[in-house]
């Protein structure tokens, strides 16, 4: 039986609406990701995922691979180059 987790992730590096689209696309490409709403205004992603299929490290890795950072309780992971000028 799936165990759906709802979570808000704080992001860094988003500067435009295309950033929202890129992060959302990266999140929804993950097996087990059920919902992803990304907000430039709040700098967050509200997600729902199946924790039996997907872990937090994989989510963070997908966001970083898209060129953005994740704020964690212990530190802020800086964004990679966002890919636009």
C-alpha positions as CSV (number, residue, x, y, z in Angstrom):
1,X,0.0,0.0,0.0
2,X,1.5,3.4,-1.0
3,X,2.4,5.8,1.8
4,X,1.8,9.3,0.4
5,X,3.8,12.1,2.0
6,X,2.9,15.8,1.7
7,X,5.8,18.2,2.0
8,X,6.8,21.7,1.3
9,X,10.4,22.2,0.0
10,X,12.1,25.6,0.1
11,X,14.1,26.3,-3.0
12,X,16.8,28.7,-4.1
13,X,17.8,30.0,-7.5
14,X,14.4,30.5,-9.1
15,X,14.2,33.9,-10.8
16,X,11.3,33.5,-13.3
17,X,8.2,31.5,-14.3
18,X,10.4,29.3,-16.5
19,X,12.2,28.3,-13.3
20,X,8.9,27.1,-11.8
21,X,8.2,25.0,-14.9
22,X,11.7,23.5,-14.9
23,X,11.5,22.5,-11.2
24,X,8.0,21.1,-11.6
25,X,9.0,19.1,-14.7
26,X,12.0,17.7,-12.8
27,X,9.8,16.7,-9.9
28,X,7.1,15.1,-11.9
29,X,9.6,13.1,-13.9
30,X,10.4,11.1,-10.7
31,X,8.7,7.7,-10.3
32,X,6.5,8.0,-7.2
33,X,5.9,11.8,-7.4
34,X,2.1,12.3,-7.3
35,X,1.8,16.1,-7.2
36,X,4.1,19.1,-7.5
37,X,3.1,22.7,-7.3
38,X,6.0,25.2,-7.5
39,X,5.8,28.9,-6.6
40,X,8.3,31.5,-7.6
41,X,6.6,34.0,-5.2
42,X,7.1,31.8,-2.1
43,X,10.2,30.0,-3.4
44,X,8.6,26.7,-2.5
45,X,7.5,23.4,-4.0
46,X,4.5,21.7,-2.5
47,X,4.8,18.0,-3.3
48,X,3.0,14.7,-2.6
49,X,5.0,11.5,-3.2
50,X,4.9,7.8,-2.4
51,X,7.7,7.2,0.2
52,X,7.8,3.5,-0.8
53,X,9.0,4.5,-4.3
54,X,10.8,7.8,-3.7
55,X,13.1,9.2,-1.1
56,X,14.0,12.8,-0.1
57,X,17.5,12.5,-1.4
58,X,16.3,11.6,-4.9
59,X,13.9,14.6,-4.8
60,X,16.8,16.9,-3.8
61,X,19.0,15.4,-6.5
62,X,16.4,16.0,-9.2
63,X,16.0,19.7,-8.1
64,X,19.8,20.2,-8.1
65,X,20.1,18.5,-11.5
66,X,17.6,21.0,-12.9
67,X,19.9,23.8,-11.6
68,X,18.3,24.9,-8.4
69,X,19.0,24.6,-4.7
70,X,17.2,23.1,-1.7
71,X,17.1,24.7,1.7
72,X,17.5,22.1,4.4
73,X,17.2,22.5,8.1
74,X,20.9,22.2,8.5
75,X,22.2,24.2,5.6
76,X,21.4,25.9,2.3
77,X,22.5,24.0,-0.8
78,X,23.5,26.6,-3.4
79,X,21.8,26.4,-6.8
80,X,23.8,25.3,-9.8
81,X,23.7,27.6,-12.8
82,X,20.1,28.0,-13.7
83,X,20.6,27.5,-17.4
84,X,19.4,30.9,-18.7
85,X,21.0,34.3,-19.2
